[in-house]
Amino acid sequence: MKFRSLLSPSDRHSEILFGLIMVLAITGTVGLETGSRIAIISAGIGACIAWGIVDGIIYVYSNLLERGRIALSVQETSTCTGEGCDLMKVKEELQGTIVDTLGERERHEVAQHILIRLKPVENHTRATREDILGGIAAGTLVFVSGIPLLLPFMFLDGVWALRLSRIIGLVMLFAIGYRWGGYVGRNKFRTGVIMMSVGISITAVVIALGG
């Protein structure tokens, strides 16, 4: 199965962005403290593995929480009393979603349709195969996205490795923003520049705080 079928576009971009910023911060922090390329590579790879595992676990846990919330909503809908109580519960769950952009009549029809099709969510406290694969995909993206920034330190020393690593990071940040801009219907180039600027700012703050 491909990442595209396991993770949403938002999840994919977020995992890659996190991996990039993490490695940018680590190479900057460790580079300033030690100047040793071996230390930078070790810290970078270690962080990619550790945070890849953590992100994978968080992904699975988030899915379990979401299914538990849905199961609870279904249970409340099926047990509530009073005329129109079940429909009101569904409308409450839809608040804050894209359904809010519809008119009152359309929102009512959507709620009715969902209510008709609602069924108890079985085994909502257990991780499914899709959860596990999604967690693996999330962790892999975090790991893979950070590796290109570490490659310069395998072949170059000192400031040149750090500069090339920064350039690779900036290009990747721009590419993420460019693709995200196309996904949300924004100006691709402008979104790429904004993403690159935000990534630089976050990295600078993390380094300044010693992270």
C-alpha positions as CSV (number, residue, x, y, z in Angstrom):
1,M,0.0,0.0,0.0
2,K,1.2,3.5,-0.8
3,F,1.5,6.4,1.6
4,R,-1.2,8.2,-0.5
5,S,-3.7,5.5,0.4
6,L,-2.7,5.4,4.1
7,L,-2.3,9.0,5.0
8,S,-4.2,12.1,4.1
9,P,-2.4,14.9,2.2
10,S,-2.4,16.9,5.4
11,D,-0.8,14.1,7.4
12,R,1.8,13.5,4.7
13,H,2.8,17.2,4.6
14,S,2.8,17.5,8.3
15,E,5.1,14.4,8.9
16,I,7.6,15.6,6.3
17,L,7.6,19.1,7.6
18,F,8.2,17.9,11.2
19,G,11.1,15.7,10.1
20,L,12.7,18.5,8.2
21,I,12.4,21.1,11.0
22,M,13.6,18.5,13.6
23,V,16.8,17.7,11.7
24,L,17.4,21.3,10.8
25,A,17.3,22.2,14.5
26,I,19.4,19.2,15.5
27,T,22.2,19.9,13.0
28,G,22.2,23.5,14.0
29,T,22.3,22.8,17.8
30,V,24.8,19.9,17.7
31,G,26.9,21.7,15.1
32,L,27.2,24.8,17.3
33,E,28.0,22.7,20.4
34,T,30.5,20.1,19.0
35,G,31.3,20.9,15.4
36,S,31.7,17.1,14.9
37,R,30.1,15.7,11.8
38,I,30.0,12.2,13.4
39,A,28.0,13.7,16.3
40,I,25.7,15.5,14.0
41,I,25.0,12.4,11.9
42,S,24.5,10.2,15.0
43,A,22.2,12.8,16.6
44,G,20.2,13.3,13.4
45,I,19.7,9.6,12.7
46,G,18.8,8.9,16.3
47,A,16.3,11.7,16.4
48,C,14.7,10.5,13.1
49,I,14.3,7.0,14.4
50,A,13.0,8.1,17.8
51,W,10.5,10.6,16.6
52,G,9.5,8.4,13.7
53,I,8.5,5.8,16.3
54,V,6.8,8.4,18.5
55,D,4.8,9.9,15.6
56,G,3.7,6.4,14.5
57,I,2.4,5.6,18.0
58,I,0.6,9.0,18.2
59,Y,-1.0,8.4,14.8
60,V,-2.4,5.0,15.9
61,Y,-3.5,6.5,19.3
62,S,-5.3,9.5,17.5
63,N,-7.2,7.1,15.3
64,L,-8.3,5.1,18.4
65,L,-9.5,8.3,20.1
66,E,-11.4,9.4,17.1
67,R,-13.2,6.1,16.7
68,G,-14.0,6.0,20.4
69,R,-15.5,9.5,20.1
70,I,-17.6,8.4,17.1
71,A,-18.7,5.2,19.0
72,L,-19.7,7.3,22.0
73,S,-21.7,9.7,19.7
74,V,-23.5,6.7,18.2
75,Q,-24.3,5.3,21.6
76,E,-25.6,8.6,22.8
77,T,-27.7,9.0,19.6
78,S,-29.3,5.5,20.0
79,T,-30.1,6.0,23.7
80,C,-31.2,9.6,24.0
81,T,-34.9,10.2,24.5
82,G,-37.3,12.8,23.3
83,E,-38.6,13.7,19.9
84,G,-35.8,14.8,17.5
85,C,-33.1,14.1,20.2
86,D,-31.1,11.7,18.0
87,L,-31.1,14.2,15.1
88,M,-30.0,17.0,17.4
89,K,-27.1,14.9,18.6
90,V,-25.9,14.4,15.0
91,K,-26.2,18.1,14.2
92,E,-24.0,18.9,17.2
93,E,-21.4,16.5,16.0
94,L,-21.4,18.3,12.6
95,Q,-20.7,21.7,14.1
96,G,-17.4,23.1,13.1
97,T,-17.2,21.0,9.9
98,I,-17.7,21.9,6.2
99,V,-21.5,21.2,6.7
100,D,-21.6,24.6,8.5
101,T,-21.3,26.3,5.0
102,L,-24.7,24.8,4.0
103,G,-28.1,26.3,4.6
104,E,-30.3,25.1,7.4
105,R,-32.4,22.8,5.2
106,E,-29.3,21.2,3.7
107,R,-27.7,20.7,7.1
108,H,-30.9,19.1,8.3
109,E,-30.9,16.7,5.3
110,V,-27.3,15.8,5.8
111,A,-27.9,15.0,9.5
112,Q,-30.9,12.9,8.6
113,H,-28.9,10.9,6.0
114,I,-26.1,10.3,8.6
115,L,-28.6,9.3,11.2
116,I,-30.1,6.7,8.9
117,R,-26.7,5.2,8.1
118,L,-25.2,5.3,11.6
119,K,-24.2,1.9,13.0
120,P,-22.3,1.0,16.2
121,V,-18.5,1.1,15.7
122,E,-17.2,-2.3,16.7
123,N,-13.8,-2.9,18.3
124,H,-13.2,0.9,18.5
125,T,-10.7,0.4,21.2
126,R,-8.5,-1.9,19.1
127,A,-5.9,-0.9,16.6
128,T,-6.7,-2.1,13.1
129,R,-4.4,-3.1,10.3
130,E,-5.0,0.2,8.6
131,D,-4.0,2.0,11.9
132,I,-0.7,0.1,12.1
133,L,0.2,0.6,8.5
134,G,-0.7,4.3,8.8
135,G,1.5,4.6,11.9
136,I,4.4,2.9,10.1
137,A,3.9,5.2,7.1
138,A,3.9,8.3,9.4
139,G,7.0,7.2,11.2
140,T,8.7,6.4,7.9
141,L,8.0,9.8,6.4
142,V,9.5,11.5,9.5
143,F,12.7,9.4,9.1
144,V,13.0,9.6,5.4
145,S,12.4,13.4,5.2
146,G,15.3,14.1,7.6
147,I,18.0,11.9,5.9
148,P,18.7,14.2,2.9
149,L,19.8,16.9,5.3
150,L,22.3,14.6,6.9
151,L,24.0,13.5,3.6
152,P,26.3,16.5,3.3
153,F,27.9,15.6,6.7
154,M,28.9,12.2,5.3
155,F,31.0,13.8,2.5
156,L,32.0,17.3,3.7
157,D,33.4,18.8,6.8
158,G,32.5,21.9,8.8
159,V,30.8,24.9,7.5
160,W,30.4,23.6,3.9
161,A,28.4,20.6,5.1
162,L,26.2,22.8,7.3
163,R,25.6,25.2,4.4
164,L,24.7,22.5,1.9
165,S,22.4,20.9,4.5
166,R,20.7,24.2,5.0
167,I,20.2,24.6,1.3
168,I,18.7,21.2,0.9
169,G,16.4,21.9,3.8
170,L,15.2,25.2,2.3
171,V,14.6,23.6,-1.1
172,M,12.5,20.8,0.6
173,L,10.6,23.3,2.7
174,F,9.8,25.3,-0.4
175,A,8.7,22.1,-2.3
176,I,6.4,21.2,0.5
177,G,4.8,24.6,0.5
178,Y,4.6,24.6,-3.3
179,R,2.7,21.3,-3.3
180,W,0.5,22.4,-0.4
181,G,-0.4,25.5,-2.2
182,G,-1.6,23.5,-5.2
183,Y,-3.6,21.2,-2.9
184,V,-5.5,24.1,-1.2
185,G,-5.9,26.2,-4.3
186,R,-3.4,28.9,-3.2
187,N,-0.6,30.5,-5.2
188,K,2.0,27.8,-5.2
189,F,5.2,30.0,-5.3
190,R,3.9,32.3,-2.6
191,T,2.9,29.3,-0.4
192,G,6.3,27.8,-0.9
193,V,8.1,31.0,0.2
194,I,5.8,31.3,3.2
195,M,6.4,27.6,4.2
196,M,10.2,28.1,3.8
197,S,10.1,31.3,6.0
198,V,8.0,29.6,8.7
199,G,10.3,26.6,8.7
200,I,13.3,28.9,9.1
201,S,11.7,30.9,11.9
202,I,10.6,27.7,13.9
203,T,14.1,26.2,13.5
204,A,15.7,29.4,14.7
205,V,13.5,29.5,17.8
206,V,14.2,25.8,18.6
207,I,17.9,26.3,18.3
208,A,17.8,29.5,20.4
209,L,16.0,27.6,23.1
210,G,18.5,24.8,23.0
211,G,16.4,22.2,21.4
